[in-house]
Amino acid sequence: MYESLDTESQNIPMAKVAARSLGNHQVQLGFSDVPAGATITVYDKAASQTPIATLKTETGGDLATAPLAFDKQPKLLYYRTQLPDKEISNTLAVAIPQDERKIKSVSLEKGPKKTVYKEGEKLDLRGGTLRIQYEGGQADELINLTHSGVTVSGYDAHQKGEQNLTLQYLGLPVSGDLKVQVTGQDEGKAKEAAGLYITKKPKTDYLVGEKLDLSEGRFGVLYDDETEETHSFTDKGVEITGYDAQKTGRQTLTLHYKGHTAEFDVFVSPKAAVNDEYLKQEITAAQGRQSTLAYTFSSEDKKAVLVEKLNAAKAVAENHDASQEEVNKALNELKQAGAGLDGNQRYQTAREELEGLLESVREKGPKDELIAQAEALLSSQIPTPQAFCGDERKVE
């Protein structure tokens, strides 16, 4: 009896294979948990013997193809796996997304973190991103500069000085400047700033007329000896230019420090119309309240509060630059001052005291003139605290 030999490689399960459409009929395949030593071949037809992509790994792990270009977006792609000392596996298929997106433009969204290199050092694009804009209003997409569809030219590790690099994504040009600095190995030379990068943006949304707020902004400084420092936007020696508080829309501001610059955007929106109608109505009501019993009989400290809040409300109403928050605050404080008047209660107390005194005087048979004066005051439409006080003394 013979033992059967397992000579065929096991293919990567379809559950561990994913296809991604990059736009412009370009596709990328990704494979996870690939065994060490495996070779994966990709085909555009099930029966094809000529691969359109080949991936190899010595250590195993995750693999991804370079972008694969087609005249027309395929519906399926096929793949086979071969392990060391075994025959190639069977063929499996992976479905391709059919979104048919077309790229409109590609721009540099964020530069890589490292922009300063010592002579001979390899280019490092980690931390950088591109913005992909599609036709037809489809949502933009951000991808890393380390993506296999990104190509860079213009970098010379042995050419000291500033270098302007050229980026492409899927063969398309990328707008935006990417500059790096290559430094030598000079000894005994004081370190010099070689570049800036923003680590945390300050406030970026403003209303027209609003003052620039830099308190939360942070940036890093790269030096020619590869050391770094972190600074605040408000530190000594930092200058910010380009902000116009009266200009609406997106504005690009420039941070200047030690002869280098970094840019960031802010957006200035038109100021929303302030609704001060209720404040004006309350001012009119408060002015009218000053001739009522609630005010005239109120204690002096409460009248003083009303006058203070009324004057403050008038100032806000006359200030064309006042915010809605300031208007609302003035309105609420004026209302509270009006509600705090205690004149009605004090008038009622004074009236009851005068009526009590008057009743006792009638019983003793006082002069008719004094009683008539007191009764006239009680029926008056515009009594005053002074009049009440005077009549009380006479009656007593």
C-alpha positions in Angstrom: 0.0 0.0 0.0 1.4 3.4 -1.1 1.3 6.7 1.0 -0.2 9.6 -0.9 2.2 12.5 -1.2 1.0 16.1 -0.6 2.9 17.9 -3.3 0.5 20.7 -4.2 0.8 24.1 -2.4 -2.1 25.3 -0.5 -3.5 28.5 -2.0 -4.2 31.6 0.1 -7.9 31.4 1.2 -10.2 33.9 -0.5 -11.2 35.3 2.8 -7.7 36.6 3.2 -7.5 38.3 -0.2 -9.0 41.8 -0.9 -9.2 43.9 -4.0 -9.2 47.7 -4.0 -10.1 50.0 -6.9 -7.8 52.9 -7.1 -9.6 54.8 -9.9 -8.7 55.2 -13.5 -9.1 51.4 -14.0 -6.3 50.6 -11.7 -6.6 47.9 -9.1 -4.5 46.7 -6.1 -4.7 43.2 -4.5 -3.8 42.5 -0.9 -3.0 39.2 0.8 -2.8 38.6 4.5 -1.1 35.9 6.6 1.1 34.7 3.6 3.4 31.8 4.6 7.1 32.3 4.6 8.8 31.5 1.3 5.6 31.8 -0.7 5.3 33.1 -4.2 2.0 34.5 -5.4 1.2 35.0 -9.0 -1.8 37.0 -10.3 -3.6 36.6 -13.6 -6.2 38.4 -15.6 -7.7 35.2 -17.0 -8.4 31.9 -15.2 -6.6 29.8 -17.7 -3.7 32.2 -18.3 -0.1 31.0 -17.7 1.4 34.5 -17.9 1.1 36.4 -14.6 0.5 40.1 -14.5 2.0 40.4 -11.1 4.3 38.3 -8.9 4.8 38.6 -5.1 7.5 36.9 -3.1 8.2 36.8 0.6 11.0 35.3 2.7 9.5 36.0 6.1 5.8 35.8 5.4 3.1 38.2 6.5 1.0 40.7 4.5 1.6 41.5 0.9 0.2 43.9 -1.7 0.6 44.2 -5.4 1.7 47.4 -7.1 -1.2 49.1 -8.8 -2.4 47.0 -11.8 -3.6 49.1 -14.8 -6.3 47.9 -17.2 -8.1 49.4 -20.2 -11.4 48.4 -18.6 -12.1 47.6 -15.0 -12.0 43.7 -14.7 -14.7 41.9 -12.7 -12.4 39.1 -11.5 -8.7 38.5 -11.1 -7.1 35.2 -10.4 -4.2 34.0 -8.2 -2.1 31.0 -7.4 0.4 30.3 -4.6 3.6 28.2 -4.7 5.5 27.1 -1.5 9.1 26.0 -1.5 9.6 22.4 -2.8 5.9 22.1 -3.7 3.9 22.4 -6.9 1.9 25.5 -7.6 -1.6 25.6 -6.2 -5.0 25.6 -7.8 -6.5 28.8 -9.1 -8.8 31.0 -7.0 -10.6 34.2 -8.0 -11.1 37.6 -6.3 -13.9 40.0 -7.2 -13.0 43.5 -8.2 -15.1 46.5 -7.0 -16.9 48.1 -10.0 -17.0 51.8 -8.9 -15.4 53.1 -12.1 -14.0 56.2 -10.4 -12.0 58.6 -12.4 -9.3 60.7 -10.7 -9.7 64.5 -11.3 -6.6 65.7 -9.4 -4.0 64.7 -6.9 -2.5 67.1 -4.4 0.0 66.9 -1.5 -2.2 67.0 1.7 0.6 66.7 4.2 4.4 66.4 3.8 6.3 63.5 5.5 7.5 64.1 9.0 11.2 63.7 8.0 12.5 66.4 5.6 16.1 66.7 6.8 18.6 63.9 5.8 22.3 63.3 6.3 24.3 62.6 3.2 23.7 59.1 2.0 20.5 58.6 4.0 17.5 56.9 2.4 14.3 58.9 1.7 11.6 58.3 4.3 8.0 59.3 3.2 6.2 58.1 6.4 3.7 60.5 7.8 2.9 62.2 4.5 -0.5 62.0 2.7 -2.0 62.7 -0.7 -5.6 64.0 -1.4 -7.3 62.2 -4.3 -10.1 64.2 -5.8 -12.5 62.3 -8.1 -14.7 63.4 -10.9 -18.5 63.6 -10.5 -18.4 65.0 -7.0 -17.4 61.8 -5.3 -15.8 62.0 -1.9 -12.1 62.8 -1.7 -9.7 60.1 -0.5 -6.5 60.4 1.6 -3.7 57.9 1.0 -0.3 57.6 2.5 2.8 58.7 0.6 4.2 55.2 1.3 1.5 53.7 -0.9 3.0 51.6 -3.7 1.2 53.8 -6.3 3.3 56.8 -5.3 6.5 57.4 -7.1 9.1 60.0 -6.2 11.9 61.5 -8.3 14.5 64.2 -7.8 16.0 62.9 -4.6 19.8 62.5 -4.5 21.1 61.3 -1.1 24.6 62.5 -2.0 23.7 66.0 -3.1 23.9 68.4 -0.2 21.4 71.3 0.0 17.7 71.8 -0.5 16.0 69.5 -3.1 12.6 69.8 -4.7 11.0 66.4 -5.2 8.5 65.4 -7.8 5.6 63.2 -6.9 3.3 61.0 -9.0 0.4 58.8 -8.1 -0.6 56.1 -10.6 1.3 58.1 -13.2 -0.6 61.3 -12.5 1.3 64.4 -11.4 0.8 65.6 -7.8 0.4 69.3 -7.1 2.1 70.8 -4.1 5.8 71.3 -3.1 7.8 68.7 -1.3 11.2 69.9 -0.3 13.9 68.1 1.7 17.3 69.1 2.9 20.4 66.9 2.7 23.2 67.9 5.1 26.8 67.0 5.4 28.7 65.6 8.4 30.5 68.8 9.5 31.9 68.7 13.0 32.1 71.5 15.5 29.4 73.5 13.7 26.5 75.0 15.6 23.3 73.2 14.6 21.0 75.1 12.3 17.2 74.8 11.6 16.6 72.8 8.5 12.8 72.7 8.4 9.5 73.2 10.2 6.4 71.0 10.5 3.1 71.7 12.2 2.1 69.2 14.9 -1.1 70.8 16.1 -3.0 73.5 14.3 -4.4 76.5 16.3 -8.0 77.6 16.0 -8.9 77.5 12.3 -12.6 78.7 12.2 -13.4 82.3 12.6 -16.1 84.9 12.1 -15.4 88.1 10.3 -13.6 90.6 12.5 -12.5 87.9 15.0 -8.9 88.1 16.3 -6.5 85.4 15.4 -6.1 82.8 18.2 -2.7 81.0 18.1 -2.7 79.7 21.7 -3.3 76.0 20.8 -0.8 75.9 17.9 2.3 73.7 18.1 5.1 73.1 15.6 8.3 71.1 15.4 11.8 72.3 14.3 14.1 69.9 12.5 17.8 70.7 12.8 20.7 69.7 10.5 22.0 67.3 13.1 18.6 65.4 13.0 17.6 66.7 16.4 14.1 68.2 16.9 12.4 70.7 19.1 8.8 71.5 19.7 7.5 75.1 20.0 4.3 77.0 20.5 2.9 79.4 17.9 3.1 82.1 20.5 6.8 81.5 21.4 9.3 84.3 21.0 10.7 84.6 17.4 7.6 83.1 15.8 5.8 85.2 13.2 2.4 84.4 11.6 1.5 86.3 8.3 -1.4 86.2 5.9 -4.4 86.7 8.2 -7.1 89.2 7.2 -9.9 89.3 9.8 -12.2 91.2 7.3 -11.8 88.8 4.4 -14.2 85.8 4.2 -13.3 82.4 2.9 -10.2 80.1 3.2 -6.9 81.8 3.9 -3.4 80.3 3.9 -1.3 81.6 6.7 2.5 81.2 7.0 4.5 80.5 10.1 8.0 82.0 10.1 10.7 80.8 12.4 14.5 80.8 12.1 14.5 81.5 8.4 12.0 78.7 7.6 8.3 78.5 6.9 5.3 76.2 7.3 1.8 76.9 6.1 -1.7 76.2 7.5 -5.2 77.2 6.5 -8.0 79.0 8.4 -11.5 79.7 7.4 -13.3 83.0 8.0 -17.1 82.9 7.9 -19.5 85.9 7.5 -20.8 87.0 10.9 -24.3 85.9 11.5 -26.9 88.6 11.9 -27.4 89.5 15.5 -31.0 89.5 16.8 -31.2 92.5 19.2 -34.9 93.1 18.8 -35.8 91.6 22.2 -33.1 93.6 23.9 -34.4 96.9 22.4 -37.9 96.0 23.6 -36.6 95.3 27.1 -34.8 98.6 27.1 -38.0 100.4 26.3 -39.9 98.4 29.0 -37.1 99.2 31.6 -37.3 102.9 30.8 -41.1 102.9 31.2 -40.7 100.9 34.5 -38.8 103.9 36.0 -42.1 105.8 36.3 -44.0 103.0 38.0 -44.5 102.2 41.7 -42.3 99.1 41.2 -39.4 101.5 40.6 -40.2 104.6 42.6 -40.9 102.8 45.8 -38.1 100.3 45.3 -35.0 100.3 47.6 -32.1 102.4 46.5 -29.7 99.5 45.8 -32.2 97.7 43.6 -33.0 100.9 41.6 -29.2 101.4 41.2 -28.9 97.9 39.7 -31.6 98.6 37.2 -30.0 101.8 36.1 -26.6 100.1 35.8 -28.0 97.2 33.7 -30.1 99.6 31.6 -27.1 101.7 30.7 -25.1 98.5 29.9 -27.9 97.2 27.7 -28.0 100.5 25.8 -24.3 100.4 25.2 -24.6 96.8 23.7 -27.6 97.8 21.5 -25.6 100.7 20.1 -22.5 98.5 19.5 -22.6 97.3 15.9 -19.9 94.8 16.6 -21.6 93.2 19.6 -22.0 89.4 19.4 -25.2 87.5 19.9 -23.8 86.2 23.2 -23.2 89.7 24.4 -26.8 90.7 23.4 -28.3 87.7 25.2 -26.3 88.5 28.3 -27.4 92.1 28.4 -31.0 91.1 27.8 -31.0 88.5 30.7 -29.3 90.8 33.1 -31.7 93.7 32.4 -34.7 91.4 32.9 -33.3 90.1 36.2 -32.8 93.7 37.4 -36.4 94.6 36.5 -37.7 91.5 38.3 -35.6 92.3 41.3 -37.4 95.6 42.0 -39.3 95.5 45.3 -41.3 98.7 44.9 -44.8 97.1 44.7 -44.2 95.3 48.0 -42.8 98.4 49.7 -45.7 100.6 48.4 -48.3 98.1 49.7 -46.6 98.1 53.1 -46.5 101.9 53.2 -50.2 102.1 52.2 -51.3 99.7 54.9 -49.4 101.6 57.5 -50.9 104.9 56.5 -54.4 103.5 56.4 -53.9 102.1 59.9 -52.8 105.5 61.2 -55.6 107.2 59.4 -58.2 105.0 61.0 -56.8 105.7 64.5 -56.9 109.5 63.8 -60.5 109.3 62.7 -61.5 107.8 66.0 -59.9 110.7 67.9 -61.7 113.3 65.8 -58.8 115.0 64.1 -59.0 118.0 61.8 -60.8 117.4 58.5 -58.0 118.9 56.5 -55.4 116.3 57.6 -57.7 113.4 57.0 -58.5 114.8 53.5 -54.8 115.0 52.6 -54.2 111.4 53.6 -57.2 110.1 51.7 -56.1 112.0 48.6 -52.7 110.5 48.8 -54.2 107.0 49.1 -56.3 107.5 46.0 -53.5 109.2 44.0 -52.3 107.5 40.8 -48.8 108.8 41.2 -47.9 108.6 44.9 -44.3 109.0 45.9 -42.4 107.5 48.9 -41.6 111.0 50.1 -45.3 112.0 50.2 -46.2 108.8 52.1 -43.5 109.5 54.6 -44.6 113.1 55.1 -48.3 112.2 55.6 -47.5 109.4 58.0 -45.5 111.9 60.2 -48.4 114.4 60.2 -51.0 111.8 61.0 -48.8 110.5 63.8 
